[in-house]
Amino acid sequence: MYLILNQFVKKIPIIVIMKALGMEIVQEVVQMVGRDPRFSALLLPSIEVTGLGLDASCECL
């Protein structure tokens, strides 16, 4: 899942947005979105972004 706004050139992964809003753990985001397999499949690419060093909410801002 990605956030698309006219002000941004690139799509922003939802996980980055959620972490910028203060959610520290990926599990919190998954619980918030729901455990439905359809949503899990959509979140997976965003979750993989966390491997890029965007672990703290301040880094996502």
CHARMM internal coordinates of N, CA and C (Angstrom, degrees):
IC EDIT
DIST 1 N 1 CA 1.4352
DIST 1 CA 1 C 1.5251
ANGL 1 N 1 CA 1 C 109.05
DIST 1 C 2 N 1.2906
ANGL 1 CA 1 C 2 N 114.26
DIHE 1 N 1 CA 1 C 2 N 138.66
DIST 2 N 2 CA 1.4588
ANGL 1 C 2 N 2 CA 120.22
DIHE 1 CA 1 C 2 N 2 CA -178.57
DIST 2 CA 2 C 1.5249
ANGL 2 N 2 CA 2 C 110.06
DIHE 1 C 2 N 2 CA 2 C -132.85
DIST 2 C 3 N 1.3004
ANGL 2 CA 2 C 3 N 115.62
DIHE 2 N 2 CA 2 C 3 N 152.80
DIST 3 N 3 CA 1.4532
ANGL 2 C 3 N 3 CA 122.27
DIHE 2 CA 2 C 3 N 3 CA 173.33
DIST 3 CA 3 C 1.5216
ANGL 3 N 3 CA 3 C 106.89
DIHE 2 C 3 N 3 CA 3 C -98.64
DIST 3 C 4 N 1.3098
ANGL 3 CA 3 C 4 N 115.53
DIHE 3 N 3 CA 3 C 4 N 129.15
DIST 4 N 4 CA 1.4590
ANGL 3 C 4 N 4 CA 120.51
DIHE 3 CA 3 C 4 N 4 CA 179.52
DIST 4 CA 4 C 1.5268
ANGL 4 N 4 CA 4 C 108.18
DIHE 3 C 4 N 4 CA 4 C -121.05
DIST 4 C 5 N 1.3146
ANGL 4 CA 4 C 5 N 115.93
DIHE 4 N 4 CA 4 C 5 N 119.11
DIST 5 N 5 CA 1.4600
ANGL 4 C 5 N 5 CA 122.07
DIHE 4 CA 4 C 5 N 5 CA 176.77
DIST 5 CA 5 C 1.5130
ANGL 5 N 5 CA 5 C 108.91
DIHE 4 C 5 N 5 CA 5 C -128.69
DIST 5 C 6 N 1.2979
ANGL 5 CA 5 C 6 N 116.80
DIHE 5 N 5 CA 5 C 6 N 149.05
DIST 6 N 6 CA 1.4605
ANGL 5 C 6 N 6 CA 120.84
DIHE 5 CA 5 C 6 N 6 CA 179.92
DIST 6 CA 6 C 1.5241
ANGL 6 N 6 CA 6 C 112.38
DIHE 5 C 6 N 6 CA 6 C -63.07
DIST 6 C 7 N 1.3300
ANGL 6 CA 6 C 7 N 117.32
DIHE 6 N 6 CA 6 C 7 N -26.21
DIST 7 N 7 CA 1.4563
ANGL 6 C 7 N 7 CA 120.83
DIHE 6 CA 6 C 7 N 7 CA -177.18
DIST 7 CA 7 C 1.5264
ANGL 7 N 7 CA 7 C 112.32
DIHE 6 C 7 N 7 CA 7 C -75.00
DIST 7 C 8 N 1.3256
ANGL 7 CA 7 C 8 N 117.85
DIHE 7 N 7 CA 7 C 8 N -19.52
DIST 8 N 8 CA 1.4580
ANGL 7 C 8 N 8 CA 121.76
DIHE 7 CA 7 C 8 N 8 CA -178.11
DIST 8 CA 8 C 1.5165
ANGL 8 N 8 CA 8 C 110.53
DIHE 7 C 8 N 8 CA 8 C -104.91
DIST 8 C 9 N 1.3089
ANGL 8 CA 8 C 9 N 115.41
DIHE 8 N 8 CA 8 C 9 N 142.12
DIST 9 N 9 CA 1.4592
ANGL 8 C 9 N 9 CA 120.39
DIHE 8 CA 8 C 9 N 9 CA 179.30
DIST 9 CA 9 C 1.5292
ANGL 9 N 9 CA 9 C 110.55
DIHE 8 C 9 N 9 CA 9 C -77.39
DIST 9 C 10 N 1.3383
ANGL 9 CA 9 C 10 N 115.95
DIHE 9 N 9 CA 9 C 10 N -37.56
DIST 10 N 10 CA 1.4589
ANGL 9 C 10 N 10 CA 121.05
DIHE 9 CA 9 C 10 N 10 CA -177.12
DIST 10 CA 10 C 1.5171
ANGL 10 N 10 CA 10 C 111.13
DIHE 9 C 10 N 10 CA 10 C -106.75
DIST 10 C 11 N 1.3420
ANGL 10 CA 10 C 11 N 115.35
DIHE 10 N 10 CA 10 C 11 N 159.10
DIST 11 N 11 CA 1.4550
ANGL 10 C 11 N 11 CA 120.89
DIHE 10 CA 10 C 11 N 11 CA 171.67
DIST 11 CA 11 C 1.5248
ANGL 11 N 11 CA 11 C 107.98
DIHE 10 C 11 N 11 CA 11 C -71.89
DIST 11 C 12 N 1.3229
ANGL 11 CA 11 C 12 N 117.04
DIHE 11 N 11 CA 11 C 12 N 141.55
DIST 12 N 12 CA 1.4537
ANGL 11 C 12 N 12 CA 121.33
DIHE 11 CA 11 C 12 N 12 CA 179.45
DIST 12 CA 12 C 1.5284
ANGL 12 N 12 CA 12 C 108.39
DIHE 11 C 12 N 12 CA 12 C -108.13
DIST 12 C 13 N 1.3345
ANGL 12 CA 12 C 13 N 116.75
DIHE 12 N 12 CA 12 C 13 N 122.78
DIST 13 N 13 CA 1.4657
ANGL 12 C 13 N 13 CA 118.79
DIHE 12 CA 12 C 13 N 13 CA 179.33
DIST 13 CA 13 C 1.5272
ANGL 13 N 13 CA 13 C 111.08
DIHE 12 C 13 N 13 CA 13 C -60.32
DIST 13 C 14 N 1.3211
ANGL 13 CA 13 C 14 N 115.93
DIHE 13 N 13 CA 13 C 14 N 137.33
DIST 14 N 14 CA 1.4598
ANGL 13 C 14 N 14 CA 122.13
DIHE 13 CA 13 C 14 N 14 CA -179.10
DIST 14 CA 14 C 1.5195
ANGL 14 N 14 CA 14 C 111.63
DIHE 13 C 14 N 14 CA 14 C -55.95
DIST 14 C 15 N 1.3148
ANGL 14 CA 14 C 15 N 118.03
DIHE 14 N 14 CA 14 C 15 N -36.56
DIST 15 N 15 CA 1.4631
ANGL 14 C 15 N 15 CA 121.03
DIHE 14 CA 14 C 15 N 15 CA -178.36
DIST 15 CA 15 C 1.5292
ANGL 15 N 15 CA 15 C 109.98
DIHE 14 C 15 N 15 CA 15 C -61.65
DIST 15 C 16 N 1.3219
ANGL 15 CA 15 C 16 N 118.03
DIHE 15 N 15 CA 15 C 16 N -35.50
DIST 16 N 16 CA 1.4651
ANGL 15 C 16 N 16 CA 121.87
DIHE 15 CA 15 C 16 N 16 CA 178.46
DIST 16 CA 16 C 1.5254
ANGL 16 N 16 CA 16 C 109.91
DIHE 15 C 16 N 16 CA 16 C -67.84
DIST 16 C 17 N 1.3262
ANGL 16 CA 16 C 17 N 117.06
DIHE 16 N 16 CA 16 C 17 N -41.02
DIST 17 N 17 CA 1.4629
ANGL 16 C 17 N 17 CA 121.26
DIHE 16 CA 16 C 17 N 17 CA 178.05
DIST 17 CA 17 C 1.5192
ANGL 17 N 17 CA 17 C 110.33
DIHE 16 C 17 N 17 CA 17 C -62.71
DIST 17 C 18 N 1.3311
ANGL 17 CA 17 C 18 N 116.80
DIHE 17 N 17 CA 17 C 18 N -47.07
DIST 18 N 18 CA 1.4634
ANGL 17 C 18 N 18 CA 121.18
DIHE 17 CA 17 C 18 N 18 CA -178.57
DIST 18 CA 18 C 1.5277
ANGL 18 N 18 CA 18 C 111.46
DIHE 17 C 18 N 18 CA 18 C -63.45
DIST 18 C 19 N 1.3217
ANGL 18 CA 18 C 19 N 116.96
DIHE 18 N 18 CA 18 C 19 N -39.22
DIST 19 N 19 CA 1.4632
ANGL 18 C 19 N 19 CA 119.79
DIHE 18 CA 18 C 19 N 19 CA 177.92
DIST 19 CA 19 C 1.5288
ANGL 19 N 19 CA 19 C 110.60
DIHE 18 C 19 N 19 CA 19 C -68.21
DIST 19 C 20 N 1.3151
ANGL 19 CA 19 C 20 N 117.04
DIHE 19 N 19 CA 19 C 20 N -36.01
DIST 20 N 20 CA 1.4625
ANGL 19 C 20 N 20 CA 120.18
DIHE 19 CA 19 C 20 N 20 CA 177.03
DIST 20 CA 20 C 1.5280
ANGL 20 N 20 CA 20 C 111.23
DIHE 19 C 20 N 20 CA 20 C -65.83
DIST 20 C 21 N 1.3229
ANGL 20 CA 20 C 21 N 116.15
DIHE 20 N 20 CA 20 C 21 N -26.71
DIST 21 N 21 CA 1.4588
ANGL 20 C 21 N 21 CA 121.11
DIHE 20 CA 20 C 21 N 21 CA 177.89
DIST 21 CA 21 C 1.5273
ANGL 21 N 21 CA 21 C 112.54
DIHE 20 C 21 N 21 CA 21 C -83.35
DIST 21 C 22 N 1.3443
ANGL 21 CA 21 C 22 N 116.72
DIHE 21 N 21 CA 21 C 22 N -1.81
DIST 22 N 22 CA 1.4573
ANGL 21 C 22 N 22 CA 119.16
DIHE 21 CA 21 C 22 N 22 CA 173.51
DIST 22 CA 22 C 1.5148
ANGL 22 N 22 CA 22 C 116.55
DIHE 21 C 22 N 22 CA 22 C 115.16
DIST 22 C 23 N 1.3136
ANGL 22 CA 22 C 23 N 118.37
DIHE 22 N 22 CA 22 C 23 N -4.99
DIST 23 N 23 CA 1.4597
ANGL 22 C 23 N 23 CA 119.93
DIHE 22 CA 22 C 23 N 23 CA 178.23
DIST 23 CA 23 C 1.5183
ANGL 23 N 23 CA 23 C 108.32
DIHE 22 C 23 N 23 CA 23 C -77.71
DIST 23 C 24 N 1.3120
ANGL 23 CA 23 C 24 N 116.94
DIHE 23 N 23 CA 23 C 24 N 118.74
DIST 24 N 24 CA 1.4572
ANGL 23 C 24 N 24 CA 121.43
DIHE 23 CA 23 C 24 N 24 CA -174.67
DIST 24 CA 24 C 1.5213
ANGL 24 N 24 CA 24 C 113.05
DIHE 23 C 24 N 24 CA 24 C -88.42
DIST 24 C 25 N 1.3137
ANGL 24 CA 24 C 25 N 117.59
DIHE 24 N 24 CA 24 C 25 N -29.51
DIST 25 N 25 CA 1.4572
ANGL 24 C 25 N 25 CA 121.32
DIHE 24 CA 24 C 25 N 25 CA -172.39
DIST 25 CA 25 C 1.5286
ANGL 25 N 25 CA 25 C 109.51
DIHE 24 C 25 N 25 CA 25 C -112.87
DIST 25 C 26 N 1.3226
ANGL 25 CA 25 C 26 N 116.18
DIHE 25 N 25 CA 25 C 26 N 136.46
DIST 26 N 26 CA 1.4645
ANGL 25 C 26 N 26 CA 121.58
DIHE 25 CA 25 C 26 N 26 CA -179.80
DIST 26 CA 26 C 1.5252
ANGL 26 N 26 CA 26 C 109.93
DIHE 25 C 26 N 26 CA 26 C -59.94
DIST 26 C 27 N 1.3100
ANGL 26 CA 26 C 27 N 117.03
DIHE 26 N 26 CA 26 C 27 N -33.98
DIST 27 N 27 CA 1.4602
ANGL 26 C 27 N 27 CA 121.47
DIHE 26 CA 26 C 27 N 27 CA -179.88
DIST 27 CA 27 C 1.5343
ANGL 27 N 27 CA 27 C 110.77
DIHE 26 C 27 N 27 CA 27 C -59.88
DIST 27 C 28 N 1.3269
ANGL 27 CA 27 C 28 N 117.88
DIHE 27 N 27 CA 27 C 28 N -35.81
DIST 28 N 28 CA 1.4616
ANGL 27 C 28 N 28 CA 121.54
DIHE 27 CA 27 C 28 N 28 CA 177.14
DIST 28 CA 28 C 1.5252
ANGL 28 N 28 CA 28 C 111.00
DIHE 27 C 28 N 28 CA 28 C -61.87
DIST 28 C 29 N 1.3135
ANGL 28 CA 28 C 29 N 115.88
DIHE 28 N 28 CA 28 C 29 N -41.11
DIST 29 N 29 CA 1.4656
ANGL 28 C 29 N 29 CA 120.72
DIHE 28 CA 28 C 29 N 29 CA 179.63
DIST 29 CA 29 C 1.5209
ANGL 29 N 29 CA 29 C 109.80
DIHE 28 C 29 N 29 CA 29 C -65.52
DIST 29 C 30 N 1.3261
ANGL 29 CA 29 C 30 N 116.72
DIHE 29 N 29 CA 29 C 30 N -44.63
DIST 30 N 30 CA 1.4654
ANGL 29 C 30 N 30 CA 121.24
DIHE 29 CA 29 C 30 N 30 CA -179.56
DIST 30 CA 30 C 1.5271
ANGL 30 N 30 CA 30 C 110.00
DIHE 29 C 30 N 30 CA 30 C -61.92
DIST 30 C 31 N 1.3279
ANGL 30 CA 30 C 31 N 117.04
DIHE 30 N 30 CA 30 C 31 N -42.89
DIST 31 N 31 CA 1.4590
ANGL 30 C 31 N 31 CA 120.18
DIHE 30 CA 30 C 31 N 31 CA 179.04
DIST 31 CA 31 C 1.5210
ANGL 31 N 31 CA 31 C 111.21
DIHE 30 C 31 N 31 CA 31 C -65.75
DIST 31 C 32 N 1.3127
ANGL 31 CA 31 C 32 N 117.21
DIHE 31 N 31 CA 31 C 32 N -35.64
DIST 32 N 32 CA 1.4523
ANGL 31 C 32 N 32 CA 121.30
DIHE 31 CA 31 C 32 N 32 CA -179.77
DIST 32 CA 32 C 1.5322
ANGL 32 N 32 CA 32 C 111.21
DIHE 31 C 32 N 32 CA 32 C -68.18
DIST 32 C 33 N 1.3215
ANGL 32 CA 32 C 33 N 116.73
DIHE 32 N 32 CA 32 C 33 N -42.06
DIST 33 N 33 CA 1.4578
ANGL 32 C 33 N 33 CA 121.66
DIHE 32 CA 32 C 33 N 33 CA -178.68
DIST 33 CA 33 C 1.5242
ANGL 33 N 33 CA 33 C 110.68
DIHE 32 C 33 N 33 CA 33 C -75.21
DIST 33 C 34 N 1.3166
ANGL 33 CA 33 C 34 N 116.26
DIHE 33 N 33 CA 33 C 34 N -36.11
DIST 34 N 34 CA 1.4626
ANGL 33 C 34 N 34 CA 120.95
DIHE 33 CA 33 C 34 N 34 CA -179.15
DIST 34 CA 34 C 1.5154
ANGL 34 N 34 CA 34 C 111.02
DIHE 33 C 34 N 34 CA 34 C 121.93
DIST 34 C 35 N 1.2939
ANGL 34 CA 34 C 35 N 116.03
DIHE 34 N 34 CA 34 C 35 N 157.79
DIST 35 N 35 CA 1.4629
ANGL 34 C 35 N 35 CA 120.76
DIHE 34 CA 34 C 35 N 35 CA -176.76
DIST 35 CA 35 C 1.5215
ANGL 35 N 35 CA 35 C 113.03
DIHE 34 C 35 N 35 CA 35 C -97.40
DIST 35 C 36 N 1.2959
ANGL 35 CA 35 C 36 N 116.84
DIHE 35 N 35 CA 35 C 36 N 12.00
DIST 36 N 36 CA 1.4574
ANGL 35 C 36 N 36 CA 121.15
DIHE 35 CA 35 C 36 N 36 CA 177.83
DIST 36 CA 36 C 1.5274
ANGL 36 N 36 CA 36 C 108.83
DIHE 35 C 36 N 36 CA 36 C -62.47
DIST 36 C 37 N 1.3351
ANGL 36 CA 36 C 37 N 118.12
DIHE 36 N 36 CA 36 C 37 N 131.48
DIST 37 N 37 CA 1.4756
ANGL 36 C 37 N 37 CA 120.76
DIHE 36 CA 36 C 37 N 37 CA -178.97
DIST 37 CA 37 C 1.5275
ANGL 37 N 37 CA 37 C 113.64
DIHE 36 C 37 N 37 CA 37 C -56.13
DIST 37 C 38 N 1.3180
ANGL 37 CA 37 C 38 N 117.68
DIHE 37 N 37 CA 37 C 38 N -29.28
DIST 38 N 38 CA 1.4681
ANGL 37 C 38 N 38 CA 119.48
DIHE 37 CA 37 C 38 N 38 CA 178.72
DIST 38 CA 38 C 1.5275
ANGL 38 N 38 CA 38 C 110.77
DIHE 37 C 38 N 38 CA 38 C -64.40
DIST 38 C 39 N 1.3347
ANGL 38 CA 38 C 39 N 116.17
DIHE 38 N 38 CA 38 C 39 N -40.89
DIST 39 N 39 CA 1.4594
ANGL 38 C 39 N 39 CA 119.93
DIHE 38 CA 38 C 39 N 39 CA 179.25
DIST 39 CA 39 C 1.5190
ANGL 39 N 39 CA 39 C 111.18
DIHE 38 C 39 N 39 CA 39 C -73.20
DIST 39 C 40 N 1.3215
ANGL 39 CA 39 C 40 N 116.40
DIHE 39 N 39 CA 39 C 40 N -35.81
DIST 40 N 40 CA 1.4644
ANGL 39 C 40 N 40 CA 120.00
DIHE 39 CA 39 C 40 N 40 CA 178.70
DIST 40 CA 40 C 1.5231
ANGL 40 N 40 CA 40 C 110.22
DIHE 39 C 40 N 40 CA 40 C -60.49
DIST 40 C 41 N 1.3229
ANGL 40 CA 40 C 41 N 116.60
DIHE 40 N 40 CA 40 C 41 N -41.85
DIST 41 N 41 CA 1.4645
ANGL 40 C 41 N 41 CA 120.58
DIHE 40 CA 40 C 41 N 41 CA 179.26
DIST 41 CA 41 C 1.5305
ANGL 41 N 41 CA 41 C 111.07
DIHE 40 C 41 N 41 CA 41 C -64.31
DIST 41 C 42 N 1.3250
ANGL 41 CA 41 C 42 N 116.70
DIHE 41 N 41 CA 41 C 42 N -34.99
DIST 42 N 42 CA 1.4634
ANGL 41 C 42 N 42 CA 120.36
DIHE 41 CA 41 C 42 N 42 CA 178.62
DIST 42 CA 42 C 1.5272
ANGL 42 N 42 CA 42 C 112.08
DIHE 41 C 42 N 42 CA 42 C -73.82
DIST 42 C 43 N 1.3401
ANGL 42 CA 42 C 43 N 116.51
DIHE 42 N 42 CA 42 C 43 N -32.28
DIST 43 N 43 CA 1.4592
ANGL 42 C 43 N 43 CA 120.61
DIHE 42 CA 42 C 43 N 43 CA -178.28
DIST 43 CA 43 C 1.5220
ANGL 43 N 43 CA 43 C 113.41
DIHE 42 C 43 N 43 CA 43 C -79.52
DIST 43 C 44 N 1.3168
ANGL 43 CA 43 C 44 N 117.38
DIHE 43 N 43 CA 43 C 44 N -24.73
DIST 44 N 44 CA 1.4639
ANGL 43 C 44 N 44 CA 120.88
DIHE 43 CA 43 C 44 N 44 CA -174.04
DIST 44 CA 44 C 1.5244
ANGL 44 N 44 CA 44 C 113.82
DIHE 43 C 44 N 44 CA 44 C -52.04
DIST 44 C 45 N 1.3386
ANGL 44 CA 44 C 45 N 120.56
DIHE 44 N 44 CA 44 C 45 N -47.64
DIST 45 N 45 CA 1.4744
ANGL 44 C 45 N 45 CA 118.48
DIHE 44 CA 44 C 45 N 45 CA 178.40
DIST 45 CA 45 C 1.5313
ANGL 45 N 45 CA 45 C 112.89
DIHE 44 C 45 N 45 CA 45 C -61.05
DIST 45 C 46 N 1.3181
ANGL 45 CA 45 C 46 N 117.22
DIHE 45 N 45 CA 45 C 46 N -35.00
DIST 46 N 46 CA 1.4663
ANGL 45 C 46 N 46 CA 120.31
DIHE 45 CA 45 C 46 N 46 CA 178.27
DIST 46 CA 46 C 1.5191
ANGL 46 N 46 CA 46 C 111.33
DIHE 45 C 46 N 46 CA 46 C -69.94
DIST 46 C 47 N 1.3247
ANGL 46 CA 46 C 47 N 116.31
DIHE 46 N 46 CA 46 C 47 N -37.07
DIST 47 N 47 CA 1.4598
ANGL 46 C 47 N 47 CA 120.43
DIHE 46 CA 46 C 47 N 47 CA -179.76
DIST 47 CA 47 C 1.5184
ANGL 47 N 47 CA 47 C 110.45
DIHE 46 C 47 N 47 CA 47 C -66.26
DIST 47 C 48 N 1.3189
ANGL 47 CA 47 C 48 N 117.44
DIHE 47 N 47 CA 47 C 48 N -34.63
DIST 48 N 48 CA 1.4591
ANGL 47 C 48 N 48 CA 121.08
DIHE 47 CA 47 C 48 N 48 CA 179.85
DIST 48 CA 48 C 1.5267
ANGL 48 N 48 CA 48 C 111.45
DIHE 47 C 48 N 48 CA 48 C -64.60
DIST 48 C 49 N 1.3198
ANGL 48 CA 48 C 49 N 118.26
DIHE 48 N 48 CA 48 C 49 N -23.31
DIST 49 N 49 CA 1.4662
ANGL 48 C 49 N 49 CA 122.36
DIHE 48 CA 48 C 49 N 49 CA 178.21
DIST 49 CA 49 C 1.5263
ANGL 49 N 49 CA 49 C 110.54
DIHE 48 C 49 N 49 CA 49 C -62.83
DIST 49 C 50 N 1.3291
ANGL 49 CA 49 C 50 N 117.83
DIHE 49 N 49 CA 49 C 50 N -29.99
DIST 50 N 50 CA 1.4622
ANGL 49 C 50 N 50 CA 120.41
DIHE 49 CA 49 C 50 N 50 CA -178.10
DIST 50 CA 50 C 1.5169
ANGL 50 N 50 CA 50 C 111.17
DIHE 49 C 50 N 50 CA 50 C -62.62
DIST 50 C 51 N 1.3015
ANGL 50 CA 50 C 51 N 118.07
DIHE 50 N 50 CA 50 C 51 N -18.29
DIST 51 N 51 CA 1.4616
ANGL 50 C 51 N 51 CA 121.34
DIHE 50 CA 50 C 51 N 51 CA 176.17
DIST 51 CA 51 C 1.5183
ANGL 51 N 51 CA 51 C 112.75
DIHE 50 C 51 N 51 CA 51 C -72.79
DIST 51 C 52 N 1.3179
ANGL 51 CA 51 C 52 N 117.16
DIHE 51 N 51 CA 51 C 52 N -5.38
DIST 52 N 52 CA 1.4588
ANGL 51 C 52 N 52 CA 121.53
DIHE 51 CA 51 C 52 N 52 CA -178.78
DIST 52 CA 52 C 1.5213
ANGL 52 N 52 CA 52 C 112.98
DIHE 51 C 52 N 52 CA 52 C -90.18
DIST 52 C 53 N 1.3277
ANGL 52 CA 52 C 53 N 117.34
DIHE 52 N 52 CA 52 C 53 N 8.91
DIST 53 N 53 CA 1.4507
ANGL 52 C 53 N 53 CA 120.52
DIHE 52 CA 52 C 53 N 53 CA 178.54
DIST 53 CA 53 C 1.5108
ANGL 53 N 53 CA 53 C 114.35
DIHE 52 C 53 N 53 CA 53 C 95.15
DIST 53 C 54 N 1.3203
ANGL 53 CA 53 C 54 N 117.85
DIHE 53 N 53 CA 53 C 54 N 10.87
DIST 54 N 54 CA 1.4543
ANGL 53 C 54 N 54 CA 121.21
DIHE 53 CA 53 C 54 N 54 CA 178.48
DIST 54 CA 54 C 1.5220
ANGL 54 N 54 CA 54 C 109.28
DIHE 53 C 54 N 54 CA 54 C -93.43
DIST 54 C 55 N 1.3085
ANGL 54 CA 54 C 55 N 115.81
DIHE 54 N 54 CA 54 C 55 N 63.00
DIST 55 N 55 CA 1.4538
ANGL 54 C 55 N 55 CA 119.63
DIHE 54 CA 54 C 55 N 55 CA -175.36
DIST 55 CA 55 C 1.5200
ANGL 55 N 55 CA 55 C 113.22
DIHE 54 C 55 N 55 CA 55 C -89.38
DIST 55 C 56 N 1.2874
ANGL 55 CA 55 C 56 N 118.77
DIHE 55 N 55 CA 55 C 56 N -35.62
DIST 56 N 56 CA 1.4654
ANGL 55 C 56 N 56 CA 121.42
DIHE 55 CA 55 C 56 N 56 CA -177.41
DIST 56 CA 56 C 1.5242
ANGL 56 N 56 CA 56 C 109.82
DIHE 55 C 56 N 56 CA 56 C -93.39
DIST 56 C 57 N 1.3174
ANGL 56 CA 56 C 57 N 115.44
DIHE 56 N 56 CA 56 C 57 N 148.55
DIST 57 N 57 CA 1.4634
ANGL 56 C 57 N 57 CA 118.93
DIHE 56 CA 56 C 57 N 57 CA -178.62
DIST 57 CA 57 C 1.5341
ANGL 57 N 57 CA 57 C 111.30
DIHE 56 C 57 N 57 CA 57 C -63.46
DIST 57 C 58 N 1.3315
ANGL 57 CA 57 C 58 N 117.88
DIHE 57 N 57 CA 57 C 58 N -32.62
DIST 58 N 58 CA 1.4636
ANGL 57 C 58 N 58 CA 119.58
DIHE 57 CA 57 C 58 N 58 CA 179.79
DIST 58 CA 58 C 1.5303
ANGL 58 N 58 CA 58 C 111.96
DIHE 57 C 58 N 58 CA 58 C -67.74
DIST 58 C 59 N 1.3375
ANGL 58 CA 58 C 59 N 117.86
DIHE 58 N 58 CA 58 C 59 N -27.77
DIST 59 N 59 CA 1.4657
ANGL 58 C 59 N 59 CA 120.93
DIHE 58 CA 58 C 59 N 59 CA 177.91
DIST 59 CA 59 C 1.5240
ANGL 59 N 59 CA 59 C 110.73
DIHE 58 C 59 N 59 CA 59 C -71.64
DIST 59 C 60 N 1.3332
ANGL 59 CA 59 C 60 N 116.89
DIHE 59 N 59 CA 59 C 60 N -27.88
DIST 60 N 60 CA 1.4616
ANGL 59 C 60 N 60 CA 120.55
DIHE 59 CA 59 C 60 N 60 CA -179.57
DIST 60 CA 60 C 1.5202
ANGL 60 N 60 CA 60 C 111.64
DIHE 59 C 60 N 60 CA 60 C -77.78
DIST 60 C 61 N 1.3206
ANGL 60 CA 60 C 61 N 116.70
DIHE 60 N 60 CA 60 C 61 N -22.95
DIST 61 N 61 CA 1.4628
ANGL 60 C 61 N 61 CA 119.27
DIHE 60 CA 60 C 61 N 61 CA 178.29
DIST 61 CA 61 C 1.5054
ANGL 61 N 61 CA 61 C 109.76
DIHE 60 C 61 N 61 CA 61 C -70.75
END
COOR INIT
IC SEED 1 N 1 CA 1 C
IC BUILD
